Amino acid sequence: MSSPVLSFRRPGEGSVALPDAVALLAALPVPVVVLDAKDRFRSANPAAEQFFQLSAGTLAQLGLADLIPPDSRLFALVAQVRMLDSPVSDHDLTLDSPRLHRTGVAAHGAPLPELPGAVVLTLQDGSKAQKLERQLDFRGAARGASAMAAMLAHEVKNPLSGIRGAAQLLEQSASEADRELCVLIQDEADRIRSLVERMDMFSERPVERAPVNIHEVLDHVRRIAGRGFASHLRIVEDYDPSLPPIFGNRDLLVQVLLNLVKNAAEAVDPQTGEIHLSTAYHHGVRIAIPGSRERVHLPLQVSVRDNGPGIPEDVSATMWEPFVSTKRGGQGLGLALVAKLVADQGGLIECDSRPGRTVFRLSLPMVPTGFAGHPKTRDE
């Protein structure tokens, strides 16, 4: 479908050409699709491809009913646009199907006079913005945990050593019954010290970052998992080989991904469980930092997906906070630490979960221009 070149004229100047409609749609960060009279996709901009996780060519072979259930309010919105022949909006929609899971979606439809019965549909995923906002808020919470960790390390470790030493001395001259109590004191002191040491991992330390080949990191993680805790599971890899290096810390990335893969391995069915590791480049993903004009470019995405039962709704809202766990005997520091380590490297992590499909998605930065050894990227 060709589009005319638009132009306007400034006073005293010649005509200035504007980009055509297709170029303008491609530049929009908002997903825009055109549905024909039978609700088949006729056009989709790059943001819509990201929204549906499908290419424009694949969408052209599908209809709206192939992606969302027939009782969705989105069908009612499209029908109203055609009936009223005017724009219609709806908010807080849930688009849930085996192919798609979006919540908090705002939809705006308008008729397209050039194509009878066609509807131009724009979709905005509010849930993603809320998740990213929670991740940015977590950075402040992580600083509080860091201060608490430093206090615990200083104020608790030394007294614990004294308590354990005193219990060892008492054990030497205690009766058989009292000896058991002395051993119990030592064991509990060791347990508290172990917890304090884990909390100490939240302390603020400078993170050295450099160009990292994320596929080498993923291969290392897959080999560890495949020879150990996930040896009985199928691990599927789907990588973008043209992905440029990530600006991060290799050891911390290994720690983050090992934690996520181990969680996935523990969540899935031992017989039918699958873990998918994938990478992708999402052009134009920029996150505004609250209280600043800075916009962080995070186009490099790494995903860990499993086909387990999903994360309970009552846990998902607080799962990034310390001491929140669904595991028996778990201390609830794993995901809190993961979120902190990702934030320390300038990235963000989000989670989409429903029964049968849980995805942890890391958005990470490229190597900044001017950094020694900065490679050329596809944006340059």
C-alpha positions in Angstrom: 0.0 0.0 0.0 1.8 3.1 -1.2 1.4 6.4 0.7 1.8 9.9 -0.7 4.6 12.1 0.5 3.3 14.9 2.7 4.8 18.4 2.6 4.3 21.8 4.2 5.5 25.3 3.4 7.1 27.8 5.8 6.6 31.5 5.2 9.4 32.6 2.8 10.7 29.1 2.3 10.1 26.3 -0.2 8.2 23.2 0.3 9.6 20.8 3.0 9.0 17.1 2.4 7.7 15.0 5.3 8.1 11.2 5.7 5.2 9.1 4.3 2.6 7.4 6.4 4.4 4.1 6.5 7.7 5.7 7.7 5.8 7.6 10.4 4.0 4.5 11.6 7.4 2.6 11.7 8.9 5.3 13.9 6.0 5.2 16.5 6.8 3.4 19.7 3.1 2.5 20.0 1.8 -0.8 18.5 -0.4 0.0 15.5 -2.2 -2.6 13.3 -4.8 -2.4 10.5 -7.6 -5.0 10.6 -9.7 -5.5 7.5 -13.5 -6.1 7.5 -12.9 -9.8 8.5 -10.5 -8.9 11.4 -7.5 -10.1 9.4 -4.2 -8.2 9.9 -3.4 -6.0 6.9 -0.6 -4.0 8.4 1.6 -3.9 11.5 4.3 -1.5 12.5 7.5 -2.7 14.3 6.1 -1.9 17.8 3.1 -4.2 17.0 5.5 -7.0 16.0 7.1 -6.7 19.4 3.8 -6.5 21.1 2.5 -9.8 19.5 6.0 -11.3 19.4 5.4 -12.1 15.7 6.7 -10.7 12.5 4.6 -8.6 10.1 4.7 -11.4 7.6 3.4 -13.9 10.1 0.7 -11.5 11.3 -0.4 -11.0 7.6 -1.4 -14.7 7.6 -3.5 -14.5 10.8 -6.7 -12.9 12.1 -7.4 -11.4 15.4 -9.2 -14.5 16.5 -6.0 -16.5 16.0 -4.4 -14.5 18.8 -7.1 -13.7 21.4 -10.2 -15.6 22.6 -13.6 -14.6 20.9 -15.0 -13.3 24.2 -12.4 -10.6 24.5 -13.6 -7.0 24.9 -11.3 -6.1 22.0 -13.7 -7.7 19.5 -16.5 -5.6 21.0 -14.4 -2.4 20.6 -13.7 -3.2 16.9 -17.4 -3.9 16.3 -18.3 -0.6 17.9 -15.9 1.3 15.7 -17.6 -0.1 12.6 -21.1 0.4 13.9 -20.5 4.0 15.0 -18.0 4.8 12.3 -16.0 6.8 14.9 -13.1 6.2 17.3 -13.7 4.0 20.3 -11.3 3.4 23.3 -11.2 0.9 26.1 -8.8 0.4 29.0 -7.4 -2.3 31.3 -8.0 -5.1 28.8 -6.7 -8.6 29.3 -5.5 -10.4 26.2 -4.9 -14.0 27.3 -4.4 -17.0 25.0 -1.8 -19.7 24.4 -0.1 -17.3 22.0 -0.4 -14.1 23.9 -0.6 -12.9 27.5 -1.0 -9.1 28.1 -2.8 -7.4 31.0 -3.6 -3.7 31.6 -3.8 -3.0 27.8 -5.3 0.2 26.6 -6.9 -0.1 23.1 -7.9 2.7 20.7 -9.7 1.9 17.4 -10.7 4.2 14.5 -12.2 3.6 11.1 -10.1 3.7 8.0 -12.2 5.3 5.2 -9.8 4.2 2.4 -10.6 0.5 3.2 -14.3 -0.2 3.9 -14.8 -2.0 7.2 -11.1 -1.6 8.2 -10.1 -0.5 11.7 -6.9 1.1 12.8 -6.0 -0.3 16.2 -3.4 1.1 18.6 -2.5 -1.0 21.7 -0.6 0.1 24.8 0.7 -2.4 27.3 0.4 -0.7 30.6 1.5 -3.8 32.5 5.0 -3.6 31.1 5.4 0.0 32.2 4.1 -1.0 35.7 6.6 -3.8 36.0 9.5 -1.7 34.9 8.4 1.0 37.3 8.4 -1.6 40.1 11.9 -2.6 39.1 13.1 1.0 39.2 11.5 1.3 42.7 13.3 -1.9 43.7 16.7 -0.1 43.3 15.7 2.2 46.3 14.6 -0.8 48.3 17.8 -2.6 47.5 19.8 0.3 48.9 17.8 -0.1 52.2 18.6 -3.8 52.2 22.3 -2.9 51.6 22.4 -0.6 54.6 20.7 -3.3 56.7 23.2 -5.9 55.5 26.2 -3.7 56.4 24.7 -3.2 59.9 24.0 -6.9 60.4 27.5 -7.8 59.2 29.1 -5.5 61.7 26.8 -5.8 64.7 25.9 -9.5 64.5 29.0 -11.4 63.3 31.3 -10.5 66.1 28.8 -11.4 68.9 27.9 -14.6 67.1 31.6 -15.7 67.1 31.7 -15.0 70.9 28.5 -17.0 71.5 29.8 -20.0 69.4 33.2 -19.9 71.2 31.5 -19.9 74.6 29.3 -22.8 73.6 32.4 -24.8 72.5 34.1 -24.1 75.9 31.0 -25.1 77.8 30.6 -28.3 75.8 34.0 -29.6 77.1 32.9 -29.7 80.7 29.1 -30.1 80.3 27.0 -33.2 81.0 25.7 -35.4 78.2 22.3 -33.6 78.2 23.9 -30.2 78.4 26.4 -31.1 75.6 23.4 -31.4 73.2 22.3 -27.9 74.1 25.8 -26.6 73.5 25.9 -28.2 70.0 22.4 -26.7 69.3 23.7 -23.2 70.2 26.7 -23.7 67.8 24.4 -24.9 65.0 22.0 -22.0 65.4 24.9 -19.6 65.5 26.3 -21.0 62.3 22.8 -20.8 60.7 22.5 -17.1 61.6 26.0 -16.4 60.4 25.2 -18.0 57.1 22.1 -15.9 56.7 24.0 -12.7 57.6 26.7 -13.6 55.0 23.9 -14.0 52.3 22.4 -10.6 53.3 25.9 -9.1 53.0 25.7 -9.9 49.3 23.3 -6.9 49.1 25.9 -4.4 50.2 26.9 -1.7 47.8 30.1 -2.5 46.0 31.3 -1.0 42.8 30.7 -3.3 39.8 33.3 -3.6 37.2 31.7 -3.7 33.7 33.2 -4.7 30.4 32.0 -6.1 27.0 30.5 -9.6 27.6 29.5 -12.2 25.0 26.2 -13.2 26.5 26.1 -16.4 24.4 29.3 -17.6 26.0 27.7 -16.9 29.4 24.5 -18.8 28.4 26.5 -21.7 27.1 28.4 -21.9 30.4 25.2 -21.8 32.4 23.6 -24.5 30.2 26.5 -26.8 30.6 26.5 -26.4 34.4 22.7 -27.0 34.5 22.8 -29.9 32.0 25.4 -31.8 34.0 23.8 -31.1 37.4 20.4 -29.9 38.6 18.7 -29.9 35.1 20.3 -33.0 33.7 16.9 -34.7 33.4 15.3 -31.7 31.5 15.2 -30.5 27.9 17.0 -27.2 27.5 16.1 -25.4 24.2 18.3 -22.5 22.9 17.1 -19.8 20.6 19.8 -17.1 20.1 20.3 -14.1 17.8 23.9 -14.7 16.6 24.2 -11.1 15.6 23.7 -9.7 19.1 26.4 -7.2 20.1 28.3 -7.6 23.4 26.5 -6.7 26.6 28.0 -4.1 28.9 28.1 -6.0 32.2 30.0 -8.2 34.6 30.5 -11.8 33.4 30.5 -13.4 36.8 27.4 -11.6 38.0 25.6 -12.5 34.8 26.5 -16.2 35.3 25.2 -15.9 38.9 21.9 -14.3 37.8 21.2 -16.8 35.0 22.2 -19.8 37.1 19.7 -18.7 39.7 16.9 -18.2 37.1 17.6 -21.5 35.4 17.7 -23.4 38.8 14.4 -21.8 39.8 12.9 -23.0 36.4 14.3 -26.5 36.9 12.7 -26.7 40.3 9.4 -25.4 39.1 8.8 -27.7 36.1 7.6 -31.3 36.0 10.6 -33.7 36.1 9.2 -35.7 33.2 7.8 -33.1 30.8 9.7 -30.0 31.9 11.4 -27.7 29.4 13.6 -24.6 29.8 14.0 -22.2 26.9 17.0 -19.8 26.8 16.8 -17.0 24.2 18.3 -13.7 23.2 16.9 -10.9 21.0 17.6 -7.3 20.0 14.8 -4.9 20.5 15.5 -1.7 18.7 14.4 1.5 20.5 13.8 0.1 24.0 14.6 3.1 26.2 13.7 3.5 29.8 13.2 6.9 31.5 14.8 7.2 34.9 12.5 8.9 37.4 13.7 12.3 38.5 16.2 12.6 35.6 16.2 13.5 31.9 18.3 10.4 31.3 16.9 7.6 29.1 18.7 4.3 29.3 19.0 2.3 26.1 18.4 -1.4 27.0 18.0 -3.2 23.6 19.6 -6.5 24.5 17.2 -9.0 25.9 17.9 -12.4 27.5 15.0 -14.6 28.4 14.6 -17.8 30.6 11.3 -19.5 30.0 9.8 -22.6 31.5 6.6 -24.6 31.2 6.0 -24.9 34.9 2.8 -24.1 36.9 3.5 -20.4 37.0 4.0 -18.0 39.9 0.9 -17.5 42.2 -0.7 -14.1 41.9 -0.3 -13.3 45.6 3.4 -13.8 45.3 4.1 -12.1 41.9 3.6 -8.5 43.3 6.2 -9.0 46.0 8.6 -11.7 44.6 11.4 -9.2 44.2 11.5 -8.3 47.8 13.8 -10.0 50.3 12.4 -12.9 52.4 9.6 -13.7 50.0 9.7 -17.3 48.9 7.3 -20.1 47.9 9.9 -22.9 48.5 9.8 -24.9 51.7 12.8 -23.9 53.7 13.6 -21.1 51.3 15.0 -17.8 52.6 13.6 -15.6 49.8 16.8 -13.9 48.9 17.3 -15.4 45.4 15.1 -13.2 43.2 15.8 -10.1 45.4 19.5 -10.7 44.8 18.9 -11.3 41.1 17.1 -8.0 40.7 19.8 -6.1 42.6 22.6 -7.7 40.5 20.8 -6.8 37.2 20.2 -3.2 38.5 23.9 -2.9 39.4 24.8 -3.6 35.8 22.4 -0.9 34.5 19.7 -3.4 33.4 16.1 -4.3 34.3 14.4 -7.6 34.8 10.7 -8.4 34.4 8.5 -11.5 34.7 5.5 -12.7 32.8 3.9 -15.7 34.4 0.8 -17.8 33.9 0.2 -21.6 34.2 2.3 -23.4 31.7 4.5 -20.4 30.8 6.8 -18.3 33.0 9.3 -15.9 31.4 12.0 -13.9 33.1 13.3 -11.3 30.7 16.5 -9.3 31.2 16.9 -6.0 29.4 20.6 -5.1 29.3 22.7 -2.2 27.9 25.1 -2.3 25.0 28.8 -1.2 25.4 28.7 2.6 25.5 30.3 4.7 22.7 33.8 5.8 23.8 34.4 2.7 25.9 37.8 1.0 25.1 37.1 -1.7 22.6 33.6 -0.4 21.8 32.3 -2.6 18.9 30.1 -1.3 16.1 26.5 -2.2 16.6 23.5 -2.4 14.2 22.4 1.1 15.3 25.6 2.7 14.1 
